[in-house]
Amino acid sequence: MATASKENRVARAEFIFVGEHPAIDFANTISAAQGKRTEHFQAWRDVVDWLSLAGLSRDPSLKLSASSGADALKSVAELRQAWKAVLAQLVASSDVSDKFIEHLNGLLTRDSFRETLQHDGKHRFNLVRAFSQLSGEQLALVILARQIALFLAEANLKYLRRCANTTSCVLYFYDTTKNHRRRWCSVAACGNRHKVAEFRKRQRKTKR
């Protein structure tokens, strides 16, 4: 059976991990730069790679054939779209709809798994998902649904932010800074662009 590695190779933009939580980073797999929308999940192999890089799963059963992967990718994209809509609502101080919660619960009830505790450095530990009866699309969906559910259950939602560059950036983040005054998805990206724009604005005023 052909696996996702046999899919047509398309140049993929680098994944963005600025959200401070896997659920937020999942939403950020659609990004924008200079007014151009970027889809980071161009094929199912991208979803598998992202789950691995995000530290959520390296389960080989996530891999799918090219034909199955195309349909599975649509399901993941639909979950992401619904989640991004919820994030927008939360930033606007609105409630999460019962429909979305029912959808999450429907995904979560499909799963049965166990976790093992593993060392991550000298004095740090991680709970690692070690077993599931699911595979492929269903496994990916429940892993993502669980991260979203964990974020909603554990995060202080008043610290959920959208990047202050609302004109051209669509990224979200969870503000874990000490004073909770983070404004930008990245100081090196949108933060720096803002500084440059403000500098040029001051120069124009000076010339006038």
GULUM-97804 format. One record per atom (N, C-alpha, C): residue number from 0; x, y, z. Coordinates in nm, 3 decimals, decimal comma. Layout:
N
[NUM; [X; Y; Z]],
...
//
This chain:
208
[0; [0,085; -0,120; 0,000]],
[0; [0,000; 0,000; 0,000]],
[0; [0,088; 0,124; 0,000]],
[1; [0,060; 0,217; -0,088]],
[1; [0,138; 0,341; -0,093]],
[1; [0,110; 0,424; 0,031]],
[2; [0,213; 0,476; 0,091]],
[2; [0,197; 0,559; 0,210]],
[2; [0,202; 0,705; 0,172]],
[3; [0,185; 0,789; 0,272]],
[3; [0,186; 0,933; 0,248]],
[3; [0,317; 0,980; 0,188]],
[4; [0,426; 0,907; 0,212]],
[4; [0,555; 0,946; 0,158]],
[4; [0,559; 0,937; 0,006]],
[5; [0,462; 0,867; -0,055]],
[5; [0,455; 0,854; -0,199]],
[5; [0,376; 0,967; -0,264]],
[6; [0,319; 1,055; -0,184]],
[6; [0,241; 1,165; -0,239]],
[6; [0,333; 1,261; -0,314]],
[7; [0,273; 1,337; -0,404]],
[7; [0,351; 1,436; -0,477]],
[7; [0,412; 1,536; -0,380]],
[8; [0,540; 1,558; -0,394]],
[8; [0,610; 1,648; -0,303]],
[8; [0,589; 1,793; -0,347]],
[9; [0,530; 1,870; -0,259]],
[9; [0,507; 2,012; -0,284]],
[9; [0,585; 2,089; -0,178]],
[10; [0,652; 2,195; -0,220]],
[10; [0,727; 2,276; -0,125]],
[10; [0,634; 2,325; -0,015]],
[11; [0,671; 2,299; 0,109]],
[11; [0,587; 2,332; 0,222]],
[11; [0,652; 2,441; 0,306]],
[12; [0,571; 2,540; 0,342]],
[12; [0,622; 2,644; 0,431]],
[12; [0,650; 2,583; 0,568]],
[13; [0,748; 2,638; 0,638]],
[13; [0,783; 2,586; 0,769]],
[13; [0,667; 2,602; 0,866]],
[14; [0,649; 2,502; 0,951]],
[14; [0,545; 2,510; 1,053]],
[14; [0,578; 2,622; 1,153]],
[15; [0,475; 2,679; 1,209]],
[15; [0,490; 2,791; 1,302]],
[15; [0,449; 2,745; 1,442]],
[16; [0,541; 2,755; 1,536]],
[16; [0,512; 2,717; 1,673]],
[16; [0,535; 2,838; 1,764]],
[17; [0,435; 2,925; 1,768]],
[17; [0,443; 3,045; 1,853]],
[17; [0,324; 3,052; 1,949]],
[18; [0,235; 2,954; 1,944]],
[18; [0,109; 2,962; 2,017]],
[18; [0,117; 2,931; 2,165]],
[19; [0,227; 2,868; 2,209]],
[19; [0,247; 2,828; 2,349]],
[19; [0,151; 2,718; 2,394]],
[20; [0,084; 2,654; 2,299]],
[20; [0,000; 2,537; 2,328]],
[20; [-0,027; 2,467; 2,196]],
[21; [-0,023; 2,332; 2,194]],
[21; [-0,046; 2,261; 2,067]],
[21; [-0,179; 2,294; 2,001]],
[22; [-0,282; 2,319; 2,080]],
[22; [-0,412; 2,352; 2,022]],
[22; [-0,406; 2,483; 1,943]],
[23; [-0,330; 2,580; 1,995]],
[23; [-0,316; 2,708; 1,926]],
[23; [-0,226; 2,693; 1,804]],
[24; [-0,119; 2,616; 1,818]],
[24; [-0,031; 2,592; 1,704]],
[24; [-0,105; 2,519; 1,592]],
[25; [-0,200; 2,434; 1,627]],
[25; [-0,282; 2,367; 1,527]],
[25; [-0,362; 2,470; 1,448]],
[26; [-0,424; 2,564; 1,517]],
[26; [-0,499; 2,670; 1,448]],
[26; [-0,407; 2,751; 1,357]],
[27; [-0,281; 2,765; 1,396]],
[27; [-0,186; 2,847; 1,321]],
[27; [-0,124; 2,775; 1,202]],
[28; [-0,176; 2,658; 1,168]],
[28; [-0,126; 2,590; 1,048]],
[28; [-0,187; 2,650; 0,922]],
[29; [-0,267; 2,754; 0,938]],
[29; [-0,298; 2,849; 0,831]],
[29; [-0,240; 2,982; 0,876]],
[30; [-0,155; 3,039; 0,795]],
[30; [-0,093; 3,166; 0,833]],
[30; [-0,104; 3,263; 0,716]],
[31; [-0,051; 3,381; 0,735]],
[31; [-0,053; 3,482; 0,630]],
[31; [0,069; 3,569; 0,644]],
[32; [0,127; 3,606; 0,531]],
[32; [0,241; 3,697; 0,529]],
[32; [0,230; 3,785; 0,406]],
[33; [0,241; 3,914; 0,428]],
[33; [0,232; 4,012; 0,320]],
[33; [0,102; 3,995; 0,241]],
[34; [-0,004; 3,965; 0,315]],
[34; [-0,135; 3,953; 0,253]],
[34; [-0,160; 3,822; 0,183]],
[35; [-0,065; 3,730; 0,187]],
[35; [-0,081; 3,602; 0,118]],
[35; [-0,107; 3,490; 0,219]],
[36; [-0,216; 3,417; 0,198]],
[36; [-0,253; 3,307; 0,287]],
[36; [-0,166; 3,185; 0,259]],
[37; [-0,118; 3,122; 0,365]],
[37; [-0,033; 3,004; 0,352]],
[37; [-0,099; 2,885; 0,420]],
[38; [-0,117; 2,778; 0,346]],
[38; [-0,170; 2,652; 0,398]],
[38; [-0,052; 2,560; 0,428]],
[39; [-0,033; 2,527; 0,555]],
[39; [0,080; 2,442; 0,594]],
[39; [0,048; 2,294; 0,583]],
[40; [-0,080; 2,260; 0,575]],
[40; [-0,122; 2,121; 0,556]],
[40; [-0,162; 2,102; 0,411]],
[41; [-0,064; 2,080; 0,326]],
[41; [-0,091; 2,062; 0,184]],
[41; [-0,120; 1,917; 0,148]],
[42; [-0,077; 1,826; 0,233]],
[42; [-0,099; 1,683; 0,211]],
[42; [-0,104; 1,615; 0,347]],
[43; [-0,152; 1,492; 0,349]],
[43; [-0,166; 1,421; 0,477]],
[43; [-0,033; 1,403; 0,546]],
[44; [0,073; 1,386; 0,471]],
[44; [0,206; 1,369; 0,532]],
[44; [0,242; 1,491; 0,615]],
[45; [0,189; 1,610; 0,578]],
[45; [0,217; 1,731; 0,655]],
[45; [0,151; 1,723; 0,793]],
[46; [0,031; 1,668; 0,799]],
[46; [-0,038; 1,650; 0,927]],
[46; [0,044; 1,556; 1,015]],
[47; [0,089; 1,445; 0,957]],
[47; [0,169; 1,347; 1,031]],
[47; [0,298; 1,410; 1,081]],
[48; [0,364; 1,486; 0,995]],
[48; [0,489; 1,553; 1,034]],
[48; [0,464; 1,654; 1,145]],
[49; [0,354; 1,730; 1,133]],
[49; [0,323; 1,831; 1,234]],
[49; [0,296; 1,767; 1,369]],
[50; [0,220; 1,659; 1,372]],
[50; [0,191; 1,590; 1,499]],
[50; [0,320; 1,543; 1,565]],
[51; [0,415; 1,500; 1,484]],
[51; [0,543; 1,456; 1,537]],
[51; [0,623; 1,574; 1,592]],
[52; [0,633; 1,682; 1,515]],
[52; [0,711; 1,799; 1,559]],
[52; [0,647; 1,868; 1,678]],
[53; [0,514; 1,860; 1,688]],
[53; [0,444; 1,919; 1,802]],
[53; [0,456; 1,834; 1,926]],
[54; [0,515; 1,715; 1,914]],
[54; [0,533; 1,626; 2,028]],
[54; [0,407; 1,554; 2,069]],
[55; [0,310; 1,542; 1,977]],
[55; [0,182; 1,481; 2,011]],
[55; [0,175; 1,333; 1,976]],
[56; [0,237; 1,293; 1,867]],
[56; [0,236; 1,151; 1,831]],
[56; [0,335; 1,123; 1,719]],
[57; [0,403; 1,010; 1,732]],
[57; [0,487; 0,958; 1,625]],
[57; [0,440; 0,818; 1,584]],
[58; [0,314; 0,793; 1,609]],
[58; [0,255; 0,662; 1,582]],
[58; [0,257; 0,634; 1,432]],
[59; [0,324; 0,526; 1,388]],
[59; [0,330; 0,495; 1,245]],
[59; [0,193; 0,467; 1,183]],
[60; [0,095; 0,433; 1,267]],
[60; [-0,039; 0,404; 1,214]],
[60; [-0,111; 0,530; 1,168]],
[61; [-0,051; 0,647; 1,189]],
[61; [-0,109; 0,770; 1,139]],
[61; [-0,097; 0,781; 0,987]],
[62; [-0,002; 0,710; 0,930]],
[62; [0,022; 0,720; 0,786]],
[62; [-0,093; 0,658; 0,707]],
[63; [-0,121; 0,721; 0,594]],
[63; [-0,230; 0,675; 0,508]],
[63; [-0,184; 0,674; 0,363]],
[64; [-0,258; 0,603; 0,280]],
[64; [-0,234; 0,608; 0,137]],
[64; [-0,269; 0,746; 0,085]],
[65; [-0,222; 0,779; -0,034]],
[65; [-0,248; 0,910; -0,091]],
[65; [-0,397; 0,936; -0,108]],
[66; [-0,472; 0,836; -0,153]],
[66; [-0,616; 0,855; -0,174]],
[66; [-0,690; 0,873; -0,042]],
[67; [-0,658; 0,790; 0,057]],
[67; [-0,722; 0,803; 0,188]],
[67; [-0,679; 0,932; 0,257]],
[68; [-0,554; 0,970; 0,237]],
[68; [-0,501; 1,090; 0,299]],
[68; [-0,571; 1,217; 0,252]],
[69; [-0,612; 1,219; 0,127]],
[69; [-0,681; 1,338; 0,074]],
[69; [-0,812; 1,363; 0,146]],
[70; [-0,889; 1,256; 0,169]],
[70; [-1,016; 1,269; 0,241]],
[70; [-0,991; 1,302; 0,389]],
[71; [-0,890; 1,240; 0,447]],
[71; [-0,858; 1,265; 0,588]],
[71; [-0,815; 1,409; 0,609]],
[72; [-0,743; 1,464; 0,513]],
[72; [-0,696; 1,602; 0,522]],
[72; [-0,815; 1,698; 0,531]],
[73; [-0,920; 1,668; 0,458]],
[73; [-1,040; 1,753; 0,461]],
[73; [-1,102; 1,754; 0,601]],
[74; [-1,104; 1,639; 0,666]],
[74; [-1,162; 1,630; 0,800]],
[74; [-1,082; 1,713; 0,900]],
[75; [-0,950; 1,705; 0,891]],
[75; [-0,864; 1,783; 0,979]],
[75; [-0,881; 1,932; 0,952]],
[76; [-0,891; 1,969; 0,825]],
[76; [-0,909; 2,110; 0,789]],
[76; [-1,042; 2,163; 0,840]],
[77; [-1,145; 2,080; 0,838]],
[77; [-1,276; 2,120; 0,889]],
[77; [-1,272; 2,143; 1,040]],
[78; [-1,202; 2,055; 1,112]],
[78; [-1,187; 2,074; 1,256]],
[78; [-1,110; 2,202; 1,284]],
[79; [-1,005; 2,227; 1,209]],
[79; [-0,925; 2,349; 1,227]],
[79; [-1,008; 2,474; 1,200]],
[80; [-1,088; 2,472; 1,095]],
[80; [-1,171; 2,587; 1,063]],
[80; [-1,270; 2,617; 1,175]],
[81; [-1,332; 2,511; 1,227]],
[81; [-1,427; 2,529; 1,338]],
[81; [-1,356; 2,581; 1,462]],
[82; [-1,235; 2,532; 1,488]],
[82; [-1,158; 2,574; 1,605]],
[82; [-1,114; 2,719; 1,592]],
[83; [-1,071; 2,759; 1,472]],
[83; [-1,032; 2,899; 1,452]],
[83; [-1,151; 2,993; 1,474]],
[84; [-1,269; 2,950; 1,435]],
[84; [-1,389; 3,031; 1,458]],
[84; [-1,414; 3,046; 1,608]],
[85; [-1,390; 2,938; 1,683]],
[85; [-1,407; 2,943; 1,828]],
[85; [-1,303; 3,038; 1,890]],
[86; [-1,180; 3,033; 1,842]],
[86; [-1,076; 3,123; 1,894]],
[86; [-1,114; 3,269; 1,871]],
[87; [-1,167; 3,297; 1,754]],
[87; [-1,211; 3,433; 1,725]],
[87; [-1,322; 3,476; 1,821]],
[88; [-1,411; 3,385; 1,851]],
[88; [-1,519; 3,413; 1,946]],
[88; [-1,464; 3,438; 2,086]],
[89; [-1,368; 3,356; 2,126]],
[89; [-1,310; 3,371; 2,260]],
[89; [-1,236; 3,502; 2,274]],
[90; [-1,160; 3,541; 2,173]],
[90; [-1,088; 3,669; 2,177]],
[90; [-1,187; 3,785; 2,187]],
[91; [-1,304; 3,767; 2,126]],
[91; [-1,408; 3,870; 2,132]],
[91; [-1,495; 3,857; 2,257]],
[92; [-1,452; 3,771; 2,349]],
[92; [-1,522; 3,748; 2,477]],
[92; [-1,659; 3,683; 2,459]],
[93; [-1,673; 3,605; 2,353]],
[93; [-1,797; 3,530; 2,333]],
[93; [-1,782; 3,388; 2,388]],
[94; [-1,893; 3,319; 2,403]],
[94; [-1,892; 3,183; 2,454]],
[94; [-1,863; 3,083; 2,343]],
[95; [-1,815; 2,965; 2,383]],
[95; [-1,798; 2,854; 2,291]],
[95; [-1,935; 2,791; 2,269]],
[96; [-1,969; 2,766; 2,145]],
[96; [-2,102; 2,713; 2,115]],
[96; [-2,116; 2,569; 2,164]],
[97; [-2,237; 2,533; 2,203]],
[97; [-2,265; 2,395; 2,243]],
[97; [-2,239; 2,298; 2,128]],
[98; [-2,263; 2,345; 2,006]],
[98; [-2,242; 2,260; 1,887]],
[98; [-2,096; 2,219; 1,876]],
[99; [-2,005; 2,312; 1,901]],
[99; [-1,862; 2,279; 1,891]],
[99; [-1,823; 2,183; 2,002]],
[100; [-1,871; 2,206; 2,122]],
[100; [-1,840; 2,117; 2,234]],
[100; [-1,893; 1,976; 2,207]],
[101; [-2,012; 1,966; 2,151]],
[101; [-2,068; 1,835; 2,116]],
[101; [-1,982; 1,766; 2,010]],
[102; [-1,932; 1,846; 1,916]],
[102; [-1,845; 1,790; 1,813]],
[102; [-1,716; 1,735; 1,874]],
[103; [-1,655; 1,812; 1,964]],
[103; [-1,535; 1,765; 2,033]],
[103; [-1,562; 1,637; 2,111]],
[104; [-1,670; 1,638; 2,187]],
[104; [-1,704; 1,520; 2,268]],
[104; [-1,731; 1,398; 2,181]],
[105; [-1,789; 1,422; 2,066]],
[105; [-1,812; 1,311; 1,974]],
[105; [-1,682; 1,247; 1,928]],
[106; [-1,580; 1,330; 1,906]],
[106; [-1,449; 1,277; 1,868]],
[106; [-1,382; 1,207; 1,985]],
[107; [-1,390; 1,267; 2,103]],
[107; [-1,323; 1,211; 2,220]],
[107; [-1,379; 1,076; 2,260]],
[108; [-1,508; 1,055; 2,241]],
[108; [-1,568; 0,928; 2,281]],
[108; [-1,526; 0,813; 2,191]],
[109; [-1,464; 0,841; 2,078]],
[109; [-1,419; 0,736; 1,988]],
[109; [-1,291; 0,668; 2,037]],
[110; [-1,224; 0,733; 2,131]],
[110; [-1,087; 0,692; 2,163]],
[110; [-1,076; 0,614; 2,292]],
[111; [-0,980; 0,525; 2,295]],
[111; [-0,939; 0,453; 2,415]],
[111; [-0,788; 0,439; 2,408]],
[112; [-0,718; 0,496; 2,506]],
[112; [-0,572; 0,497; 2,498]],
[112; [-0,511; 0,492; 2,637]],
[113; [-0,381; 0,468; 2,642]],
[113; [-0,308; 0,477; 2,767]],
[113; [-0,187; 0,567; 2,744]],
[114; [-0,133; 0,619; 2,852]],
[114; [-0,016; 0,705; 2,846]],
[114; [0,095; 0,650; 2,934]],
[115; [0,217; 0,680; 2,896]],
[115; [0,331; 0,642; 2,980]],
[115; [0,411; 0,768; 3,014]],
[116; [0,473; 0,766; 3,131]],
[116; [0,554; 0,878; 3,176]],
[116; [0,698; 0,857; 3,132]],
[117; [0,754; 0,959; 3,067]],
[117; [0,891; 0,948; 3,018]],
[117; [0,971; 1,070; 3,060]],
[118; [1,102; 1,048; 3,081]],
[118; [1,192; 1,158; 3,114]],
[118; [1,205; 1,254; 2,997]],
[119; [1,212; 1,382; 3,027]],
[119; [1,242; 1,485; 2,929]],
[119; [1,344; 1,578; 2,994]],
[120; [1,468; 1,536; 2,992]],
[120; [1,571; 1,609; 3,064]],
[120; [1,585; 1,554; 3,205]],
[121; [1,668; 1,620; 3,286]],
[121; [1,703; 1,566; 3,418]],
[121; [1,587; 1,571; 3,516]],
[122; [1,515; 1,682; 3,519]],
[122; [1,408; 1,697; 3,618]],
[122; [1,274; 1,728; 3,553]],
[123; [1,256; 1,684; 3,430]],
[123; [1,130; 1,708; 3,361]],
[123; [1,075; 1,576; 3,307]],
[124; [0,944; 1,573; 3,299]],
[124; [0,878; 1,452; 3,252]],
[124; [0,767; 1,488; 3,154]],
[125; [0,737; 1,395; 3,067]],
[125; [0,626; 1,409; 2,974]],
[125; [0,536; 1,286; 2,982]],
[126; [0,406; 1,309; 2,969]],
[126; [0,314; 1,198; 2,949]],
[126; [0,303; 1,175; 2,800]],
[127; [0,337; 1,054; 2,758]],
[127; [0,341; 1,022; 2,616]],
[127; [0,231; 0,923; 2,583]],
[128; [0,154; 0,956; 2,482]],
[128; [0,048; 0,868; 2,435]],
[128; [0,112; 0,739; 2,383]],
[129; [0,075; 0,626; 2,440]],
[129; [0,146; 0,501; 2,409]],
[129; [0,061; 0,400; 2,334]],
[130; [-0,071; 0,410; 2,340]],
[130; [-0,152; 0,309; 2,276]],
[130; [-0,289; 0,364; 2,241]],
[131; [-0,340; 0,328; 2,125]],
[131; [-0,475; 0,363; 2,087]],
[131; [-0,527; 0,257; 1,992]],
[132; [-0,655; 0,235; 1,994]],
[132; [-0,717; 0,140; 1,902]],
[132; [-0,744; 0,204; 1,767]],
[133; [-0,722; 0,335; 1,758]],
[133; [-0,750; 0,407; 1,634]],
[133; [-0,624; 0,420; 1,549]],
[134; [-0,644; 0,460; 1,425]],
[134; [-0,530; 0,483; 1,335]],
[134; [-0,569; 0,590; 1,233]],
[135; [-0,472; 0,636; 1,157]],
[135; [-0,497; 0,726; 1,047]],
[135; [-0,576; 0,850; 1,084]],
[136; [-0,677; 0,878; 1,004]],
[136; [-0,758; 0,998; 1,021]],
[136; [-0,822; 1,006; 1,159]],
[137; [-0,880; 0,897; 1,206]],
[137; [-0,950; 0,899; 1,335]],
[137; [-0,853; 0,923; 1,449]],
[138; [-0,735; 0,866; 1,442]],
[138; [-0,635; 0,889; 1,547]],
[138; [-0,592; 1,035; 1,549]],
[139; [-0,566; 1,092; 1,432]],
[139; [-0,525; 1,233; 1,426]],
[139; [-0,633; 1,324; 1,481]],
[140; [-0,758; 1,297; 1,446]],
[140; [-0,867; 1,383; 1,491]],
[140; [-0,885; 1,379; 1,643]],
[141; [-0,875; 1,261; 1,702]],
[141; [-0,894; 1,256; 1,848]],
[141; [-0,775; 1,316; 1,922]],
[142; [-0,655; 1,304; 1,867]],
[142; [-0,539; 1,368; 1,929]],
[142; [-0,557; 1,520; 1,928]],
[143; [-0,601; 1,572; 1,815]],
[143; [-0,623; 1,716; 1,804]],
[143; [-0,739; 1,762; 1,891]],
[144; [-0,846; 1,683; 1,892]],
[144; [-0,962; 1,718; 1,975]],
[144; [-0,924; 1,721; 2,123]],
[145; [-0,840; 1,629; 2,165]],
[145; [-0,799; 1,624; 2,305]],
[145; [-0,717; 1,747; 2,342]],
[146; [-0,630; 1,791; 2,253]],
[146; [-0,551; 1,911; 2,281]],
[146; [-0,641; 2,034; 2,291]],
[147; [-0,739; 2,044; 2,203]],
[147; [-0,833; 2,155; 2,209]],
[147; [-0,911; 2,151; 2,340]],
[148; [-0,958; 2,031; 2,377]],
[148; [-1,033; 2,016; 2,501]],
[148; [-0,947; 2,051; 2,622]],
[149; [-0,820; 2,009; 2,622]],
[149; [-0,730; 2,042; 2,733]],
[149; [-0,709; 2,192; 2,743]],
[150; [-0,694; 2,257; 2,629]],
[150; [-0,675; 2,402; 2,632]],
[150; [-0,798; 2,471; 2,691]],
[151; [-0,916; 2,433; 2,645]],
[151; [-1,038; 2,495; 2,694]],
[151; [-1,059; 2,468; 2,843]],
[152; [-1,017; 2,350; 2,888]],
[152; [-1,038; 2,312; 3,028]],
[152; [-0,935; 2,374; 3,122]],
[153; [-0,813; 2,395; 3,075]],
[153; [-0,704; 2,431; 3,165]],
[153; [-0,652; 2,573; 3,149]],
[154; [-0,669; 2,633; 3,032]],
[154; [-0,612; 2,765; 3,007]],
[154; [-0,696; 2,875; 3,072]],
[155; [-0,629; 2,983; 3,107]],
[155; [-0,699; 3,104; 3,148]],
[155; [-0,730; 3,179; 3,019]],
[156; [-0,854; 3,171; 2,974]],
[156; [-0,889; 3,217; 2,840]],
[156; [-0,874; 3,368; 2,822]],
[157; [-0,862; 3,442; 2,931]],
[157; [-0,844; 3,586; 2,914]],
[157; [-0,705; 3,619; 2,861]],
[158; [-0,615; 3,519; 2,862]],
[158; [-0,481; 3,540; 2,808]],
[158; [-0,465; 3,485; 2,666]],
[159; [-0,574; 3,446; 2,605]],
[159; [-0,572; 3,409; 2,464]],
[159; [-0,566; 3,538; 2,383]],
[160; [-0,477; 3,544; 2,287]],
[160; [-0,459; 3,665; 2,207]],
[160; [-0,455; 3,632; 2,057]],
[161; [-0,494; 3,731; 1,979]],
[161; [-0,461; 3,731; 1,838]],
[161; [-0,351; 3,833; 1,818]],
[162; [-0,259; 3,806; 1,727]],
[162; [-0,149; 3,899; 1,701]],
[162; [-0,203; 4,039; 1,677]],
[163; [-0,136; 4,138; 1,733]],
[163; [-0,180; 4,277; 1,720]],
[163; [-0,173; 4,327; 1,576]],
[164; [-0,100; 4,256; 1,492]],
[164; [-0,095; 4,290; 1,349]],
[164; [-0,218; 4,230; 1,280]],
[165; [-0,334; 4,287; 1,309]],
[165; [-0,459; 4,230; 1,258]],
[165; [-0,482; 4,260; 1,110]],
[166; [-0,402; 4,348; 1,052]],
[166; [-0,420; 4,380; 0,911]],
[166; [-0,367; 4,270; 0,818]],
[167; [-0,261; 4,201; 0,862]],
[167; [-0,204; 4,100; 0,772]],
[167; [-0,166; 3,968; 0,839]],
[168; [-0,184; 3,959; 0,971]],
[168; [-0,149; 3,835; 1,043]],
[168; [-0,275; 3,771; 1,100]],
[169; [-0,283; 3,639; 1,092]],
[169; [-0,401; 3,567; 1,141]],
[169; [-0,367; 3,472; 1,256]],
[170; [-0,247; 3,488; 1,313]],
[170; [-0,200; 3,394; 1,414]],
[170; [-0,252; 3,429; 1,554]],
[171; [-0,274; 3,323; 1,633]],
[171; [-0,314; 3,335; 1,772]],
[171; [-0,200; 3,287; 1,862]],
[172; [-0,207; 3,327; 1,990]],
[172; [-0,111; 3,275; 2,087]],
[172; [-0,172; 3,282; 2,225]],
[173; [-0,116; 3,202; 2,315]],
[173; [-0,156; 3,204; 2,455]],
[173; [-0,047; 3,277; 2,530]],
[174; [-0,084; 3,389; 2,591]],
[174; [0,015; 3,477; 2,654]],
[174; [0,059; 3,421; 2,789]],
[175; [0,177; 3,363; 2,789]],
[175; [0,232; 3,304; 2,912]],
[175; [0,340; 3,393; 2,974]],
[176; [0,356; 3,515; 2,922]],
[176; [0,457; 3,604; 2,978]],
[176; [0,418; 3,647; 3,119]],
[177; [0,517; 3,689; 3,196]],
[177; [0,495; 3,720; 3,337]],
[177; [0,394; 3,833; 3,356]],
[178; [0,404; 3,937; 3,273]],
[178; [0,313; 4,052; 3,289]],
[178; [0,193; 4,046; 3,195]],
[179; [0,188; 3,942; 3,112]],
[179; [0,076; 3,920; 3,018]],
[179; [0,053; 4,041; 2,928]],
[180; [0,163; 4,095; 2,876]],
[180; [0,153; 4,209; 2,785]],
[180; [0,205; 4,177; 2,645]],
[181; [0,217; 4,051; 2,614]],
[181; [0,263; 4,013; 2,480]],
[181; [0,161; 4,059; 2,377]],
[182; [0,210; 4,117; 2,267]],
[182; [0,121; 4,170; 2,163]],
[182; [0,135; 4,098; 2,030]],
[183; [0,254; 4,043; 2,004]],
[183; [0,284; 3,995; 1,871]],
[183; [0,299; 3,844; 1,868]],
[184; [0,265; 3,785; 1,754]],
[184; [0,291; 3,642; 1,737]],
[184; [0,439; 3,616; 1,751]],
[185; [0,519; 3,706; 1,698]],
[185; [0,664; 3,699; 1,707]],
[185; [0,723; 3,838; 1,702]],
[186; [0,810; 3,869; 1,795]],
[186; [0,876; 4,000; 1,796]],
[186; [0,961; 4,016; 1,671]],
[187; [1,022; 3,905; 1,627]],
[187; [1,109; 3,910; 1,510]],
[187; [1,031; 3,929; 1,380]],
[188; [0,905; 3,893; 1,380]],
[188; [0,824; 3,905; 1,259]],
[188; [0,734; 4,027; 1,267]],
[189; [0,614; 4,009; 1,318]],
[189; [0,518; 4,120; 1,322]],
[189; [0,563; 4,235; 1,412]],
[190; [0,628; 4,203; 1,523]],
[190; [0,677; 4,308; 1,611]],
[190; [0,778; 4,396; 1,542]],
[191; [0,869; 4,336; 1,469]],
[191; [0,970; 4,413; 1,397]],
[191; [0,909; 4,494; 1,284]],
[192; [0,812; 4,434; 1,213]],
[192; [0,746; 4,508; 1,105]],
[192; [0,674; 4,631; 1,159]],
[193; [0,615; 4,616; 1,278]],
[193; [0,547; 4,731; 1,339]],
[193; [0,647; 4,842; 1,372]],
[194; [0,763; 4,804; 1,426]],
[194; [0,865; 4,904; 1,460]],
[194; [0,912; 4,977; 1,335]],
[195; [0,933; 4,903; 1,226]],
[195; [0,977; 4,964; 1,100]],
[195; [0,870; 5,059; 1,048]],
[196; [0,744; 5,017; 1,052]],
[196; [0,634; 5,101; 1,005]],
[196; [0,623; 5,229; 1,087]],
[197; [0,638; 5,217; 1,219]],
[197; [0,631; 5,334; 1,306]],
[197; [0,749; 5,428; 1,281]],
[198; [0,867; 5,371; 1,256]],
[198; [0,986; 5,453; 1,227]],
[198; [0,966; 5,532; 1,099]],
[199; [0,912; 5,466; 0,995]],
[199; [0,888; 5,534; 0,867]],
[199; [0,781; 5,642; 0,882]],
[200; [0,683; 5,617; 0,965]],
[200; [0,577; 5,715; 0,989]],
[200; [0,636; 5,840; 1,055]],
[201; [0,726; 5,820; 1,151]],
[201; [0,790; 5,934; 1,218]],
[201; [0,878; 6,013; 1,121]],
[202; [0,944; 5,939; 1,030]],
[202; [1,029; 6,006; 0,931]],
[202; [0,946; 6,094; 0,839]],
[203; [0,830; 6,043; 0,797]],
[203; [0,744; 6,122; 0,708]],
[203; [0,695; 6,249; 0,778]],
[204; [0,659; 6,235; 0,907]],
[204; [0,613; 6,352; 0,982]],
[204; [0,725; 6,456; 0,996]],
[205; [0,848; 6,408; 1,018]],
[205; [0,962; 6,498; 1,032]],
[205; [0,986; 6,576; 0,903]],
[206; [0,976; 6,507; 0,789]],
[206; [1,000; 6,571; 0,659]],
[206; [0,895; 6,677; 0,630]],
[207; [0,774; 6,653; 0,679]],
[207; [0,668; 6,752; 0,656]],
[207; [0,692; 6,878; 0,737]],
//
